[in-house]
């Protein structure tokens, strides 16, 4: 399982995986996982697959010196069992998150009237059919129970694809 997770991490690449930002130790040092080949620095747009961890470290030292310090005095050689175990957990978690995202059911489209506004009655009907209660807790707490499913602040909007997700997926297909 561990090797499979690592192979998939390398094959899928940074663009498809939702990689977390690097973690920093209490001493302020960055310690990348064994075998990492993609930069996880916050807002780093570099999607290059580095040939080795050493090349990734060179990238971090040159491009992210203002954000991260690599642990100096690292000894070469085989990593210890603790470092390997942490890396295995990391790769398995990344792949598990990716698989969960891929297998998640698509959200139904947000019901709209001909003029483009939200069709409140239809939305409420669909929300109830999905097994949720109308009004939602957020609208009840705000004292707007009769306006539930009318404004985007309503919790039920998260149950539908309002069009934003379709636009994002179209853009990502264009880039490929």
C-alpha positions in Angstrom: 0.0 0.0 0.0 2.8 2.4 0.9 4.6 2.0 -2.4 1.3 2.3 -4.3 0.5 5.5 -2.6 3.9 7.0 -3.3 3.8 5.9 -7.0 0.4 7.5 -7.3 1.6 10.7 -5.6 4.5 10.9 -8.2 2.2 10.1 -11.2 -0.7 12.4 -10.3 1.4 15.4 -9.7 1.0 18.6 -7.8 -1.8 20.0 -10.0 -4.2 17.1 -9.4 -3.4 16.5 -5.7 -4.5 18.8 -2.9 -1.1 19.0 -1.1 -1.0 20.7 2.3 1.5 23.4 2.9 4.9 22.5 4.4 4.8 22.1 8.2 7.4 24.0 10.2 9.0 22.6 13.4 8.9 24.5 16.7 12.4 25.6 16.0 11.3 27.2 12.7 12.8 24.5 10.4 11.2 22.8 7.5 11.7 19.1 7.3 10.3 17.7 4.0 9.1 14.1 4.0 11.4 11.4 2.5 10.9 11.1 -1.2 9.0 14.4 -1.7 9.3 15.7 -5.3 6.8 18.6 -5.3 7.1 21.9 -3.6 4.3 22.5 -1.1 5.3 26.1 -0.1 2.3 28.3 0.3 1.3 30.0 -3.0 4.2 28.3 -4.9 3.0 27.9 -8.5 5.9 25.7 -9.4 4.4 22.4 -10.5 7.8 20.8 -11.5 8.4 17.3 -10.5 11.9 17.5 -9.0 14.2 14.6 -9.7 15.1 14.1 -6.1 14.5 15.5 -2.6 17.8 17.2 -2.8 16.7 19.1 -5.9 13.5 20.1 -4.1 15.6 21.3 -1.2 17.7 23.5 -3.6 14.4 25.0 -4.9 13.3 25.8 -1.4 16.6 27.3 -0.5 16.6 29.6 -3.6 12.9 30.4 -4.0 11.5 30.3 -0.4 14.3 31.6 1.8 12.0 34.3 3.2 9.5 31.7 4.3 11.3 28.5 5.2 14.7 27.4 6.7 15.8 23.9 6.0 17.3 22.0 8.8 21.0 22.6 8.6 23.5 19.8 9.3 21.3 17.1 7.9 23.2 13.9 7.6 22.9 12.0 4.4 22.3 8.3 4.1 19.2 6.2 4.8 16.4 7.9 6.8 15.5 6.5 10.2 12.3 4.4 10.7 10.4 7.4 12.2 11.0 9.5 9.1 10.0 6.7 6.8 6.8 6.0 8.8 5.9 9.7 8.7 6.4 9.8 5.0 4.3 6.7 4.4 1.4 8.3 6.5 1.7 11.5 4.5 1.5 9.8 1.1 -1.3 7.6 2.1 -3.3 10.5 3.5 -2.7 12.6 0.3 -3.9 9.7 -1.9 -6.9 8.9 0.4 -8.0 12.5 0.2 -7.6 12.5 -3.6 -9.6 9.3 -3.9 -12.4 10.6 -1.7 -12.6 13.7 -3.7 -12.9 11.7 -7.0 -15.5 9.4 -5.6 -17.7 12.1 -4.1 -21.1 12.4 -5.8 -21.6 15.4 -8.0 -23.8 18.1 -6.4 -27.2 18.7 -8.2 -27.5 22.0 -10.0 -29.1 24.9 -8.1 -32.7 25.2 -9.2 -33.3 28.6 -10.9 -36.2 30.4 -12.4 -36.3 31.6 -16.0 -35.0 35.0 -14.9 -31.9 33.3 -13.3 -32.9 33.9 -9.7 -33.0 31.0 -7.2 -36.2 29.0 -7.3 -36.9 28.9 -3.6 -39.8 26.6 -3.7 -38.0 24.0 -5.8 -34.9 24.3 -3.7 -36.8 23.7 -0.5 -38.5 20.7 -2.0 -35.1 19.2 -3.1 -33.5 20.0 0.3 -36.3 18.1 2.1 -36.0 15.2 -0.4 -32.3 15.0 0.5 -33.3 14.5 4.1 -32.5 18.0 5.5 -34.8 20.3 7.5 -36.1 23.6 6.2 -35.4 26.1 7.6 -31.7 25.5 8.2 -30.1 26.2 11.6 -28.3 29.3 10.3 -31.5 30.9 9.0 -33.3 30.0 12.3 -30.6 31.5 14.4 -30.6 34.7 12.3 -34.3 35.0 12.7 -34.9 34.6 8.9 -36.6 31.2 8.9 -39.1 32.4 6.2 -36.2 33.5 4.0 -34.4 30.1 4.1 -33.1 29.1 0.7 -33.4 32.6 -0.7 -29.9 34.1 0.0 -26.5 32.5 -0.5 -25.8 32.8 3.3 -28.2 29.9 3.7 -26.5 26.7 4.7 -28.5 24.8 2.1 -26.7 26.4 -0.8 -23.7 24.1 0.0 -25.9 21.2 -1.1 -26.1 22.4 -4.7 -23.7 23.3 -7.5 -24.5 26.9 -8.0 -22.5 27.1 -11.3 -19.1 28.2 -9.7 -17.9 24.6 -9.6 -18.8 24.0 -13.3 -16.8 27.1 -14.3 -13.8 25.9 -12.3 -13.8 22.5 -13.8 -14.2 24.0 -17.3 -11.1 26.2 -16.7 -9.0 23.2 -15.5 -10.0 21.2 -18.6 -8.9 24.1 -20.8 -5.5 24.2 -19.2 -4.9 20.5 -19.9 
